[in-house]
Amino acid sequence: MPPRWPREPDPANDPPLKRLEDRINFAVHVAGFAAVNSGIWFFNTVNPGSLPQAKIVTFTMLAILAAHAVYVFAIADYTPKEADIGK
């Protein structure tokens, strides 16, 4: 059952919704990272040496994922704007 939002969704003016969207987006990226890297390392294990760039791809994707995590959990500002406080 999908989550229900208690009011009309407006990501531009609704900080809690924006926060939820950013975290869901991050979770999708984590799932993509896990799927791609498990496939790369599976084929590299089955046929050693077939993917010599496996470590480079993994660490590059991990660095991008870490930067995304830092943005979502530390940098992004989800505080309500002055105009939103009265709503």
ZIQUIRA-V462744 format. One line per field, one symbol per residue. phi: phi as a letter, one per 20 degrees, with the letter a starting at -180 (. if undefined). burial: I if it has 24 or more other ideal C-beta (glycine too) atoms within 12 Angstrom, else O. Layout:
phi: ???
burial: ???
//
This chain:
phi: .ffdefbffbffccgfffffffffffffffffgffffffgffffffcgnfcfegffffffffffffffffffecegddfffgfefff
burial: OOOOOOOOOOOOOOOOOIOOOIOOOIOOIOOOIOOOIOOIOOOOOOOOOOOOOIOOOOOOIOOOIOOIOOOIOOOOOOOOOOOOOOO
//
